[in-house]
Amino acid sequence: MSEKMQLLREPTIEPTDNVLKDALGTAVFDVYKDLLSITAELVLTTEWRYYNDGKAWLCKVVHKKKTVFWLSVWDGFIKTSFFFTEKTRDGVLELPVNDGIKKDFLERKSTGKLLPLILDIDKKEQLADLKEIARYKISLK
């Protein structure tokens, strides 16, 4: 299997809809548009920024001042990264989401005190799980 490649690495090229459509292809771009309608429904704002440490554009998805998840664009899919704490881990495991997501979440190494939950999304069907996880993250104090 070939190495998965992160896209949107040029600091001067902002991720407009046209840039995203070119990067993702029409099918995955349509999934991205559906993801944006979920963020709107959950009253989340999206903030694209170029980050020098990772040398790529990332989208921070925020509810009020809380970061709900990060979004990055890869060759053929969208990667979303949620971060939870030890205290909120069990809540994630109780969510009505795909068991593969929970298994991956349990096996992933922590980043400091944070436990990453990563979704590689390339199909609309995966957005229901993203919505559940985002709703849970928003509900946390």
C-alpha positions, 0 to 999 in steps of 0.5 A: 500500500502506498504512503498516504499523503497530506495535501494543501502544503503550499502556504500561499494557496488558500483552501478555497472550494476550488482548491479543495475540489481539485485536491479531494476529487468530486466524490470526496469534495461532496462528502466535505460539503456534507460535513460542512452542513453538519458543522452548520447544524451543530453551530460550529465554525471552521477556521482554515490556517496554515500551520508552519509546524506541520507545513500544511493547511488545517481546519480547526472546527470550533464550538464557541471557544472549544476546539471540537476537531481538526480537519486535514486534507489527504490524497483521497480522504479527509482526516478528522482528529478529535482529542479526548482525556482519560476522564472522557474516554468512557463516554466515547466508548458508549457512543453509538458509532462503528466498533472499528472507531472504538477499537482504533481509539483504544489502541491509539497512543496518547499525545501527552494527556490527550487521547486522539480519535482519528477518522479517515472519511471518504464516504457520506455514510461515515458522517453519522459517526462524526456527528455523534462524536462531535455532539459528544465533544460539544457536550463536554464541560 
